[in-house]
Amino acid sequence: MEQEKQEALKECEVVVNTDPKNGPLDGASAKVNVARFIFNDDGQTFKHKVLEGNIKASYEIGTVSISVPEEKIMLAVRLDEIMQVMFAAAGAYRKLEEEKNQKKETNND
């Protein structure tokens, strides 16, 4: 069990495609842990399970995909849409950190 936790905590290894037969040459991929959530009818409670999945991205194609072979599912989203959400989250986080640091400085005075 401890070994499984250690492996789950490892940083994923990203591989960039070098063979045009396997897809676009800007394609990057990695094996990742994917959390699957299934909501009950009330929409509030859920069951979850962590599964092994794959994430792939390509600027040329313009998409990011996440697949979970065990579940026989793949989702793909436009790269620009994901980047907009990530940029907004990063900006919100940065703002929260700045506010937290300003509070600390004010309390230390």
SVG drawing of the C-alpha trace seen along z (x, -y; Angstrom):
<svg xmlns="http://www.w3.org/2000/svg" viewBox="-32 -48 44 50">
<polyline fill="none" stroke="black" stroke-width="0.4" points="0.0,0.0 2.8,-2.4 4.5,-1.7 1.3,-2.6 1.1,-5.9 4.7,-6.7 4.1,-5.9 0.9,-8.0 2.9,-11.0 5.6,-10.7 5.6,-13.5 4.4,-12.2 6.8,-11.7 5.8,-13.7 6.8,-12.2 6.9,-14.3 6.2,-12.4 9.2,-12.1 7.5,-9.8 5.1,-11.4 3.5,-8.0 2.3,-8.2 0.7,-11.7 1.7,-15.3 5.3,-16.1 4.2,-18.6 2.1,-16.0 2.9,-15.4 1.5,-12.7 1.7,-11.3 0.2,-8.6 -1.7,-10.2 -4.0,-9.4 -7.6,-10.3 -10.2,-10.7 -13.6,-9.5 -16.7,-10.8 -20.2,-9.4 -22.9,-11.5 -26.0,-10.0 -29.5,-11.1 -29.5,-13.9 -26.5,-15.5 -24.8,-16.2 -23.3,-12.9 -20.9,-10.8 -18.6,-7.8 -15.1,-8.3 -12.3,-6.1 -8.8,-6.8 -7.9,-5.2 -4.8,-5.2 -5.3,-7.3 -3.6,-9.2 -3.4,-12.8 -2.4,-14.1 -2.1,-17.5 -1.2,-19.1 -1.0,-22.7 -1.2,-21.6 -4.5,-19.8 -5.6,-22.3 -6.9,-19.8 -6.2,-18.1 -7.6,-14.7 -7.9,-12.6 -8.6,-8.9 -9.3,-6.1 -8.9,-2.8 -10.4,-0.8 -13.6,-2.9 -13.4,-2.9 -13.8,-6.7 -11.9,-9.6 -12.8,-13.3 -11.3,-16.0 -11.4,-19.7 -10.1,-22.6 -6.7,-23.7 -7.5,-27.4 -10.5,-26.8 -8.5,-24.9 -5.8,-27.5 -8.4,-30.3 -9.6,-28.4 -6.1,-27.7 -5.1,-31.3 -8.1,-32.5 -7.4,-30.1 -3.7,-31.1 -4.7,-34.8 -7.2,-34.2 -4.7,-32.2 -2.0,-34.9 -4.5,-37.5 -5.4,-35.4 -1.6,-34.9 -1.0,-38.6 -3.9,-39.4 -2.6,-36.7 0.9,-38.2 -0.4,-41.8 -2.4,-40.6 0.8,-39.0 2.7,-42.2 0.0,-44.3 -0.2,-41.9 3.6,-42.0 3.7,-45.8"/>
</svg>
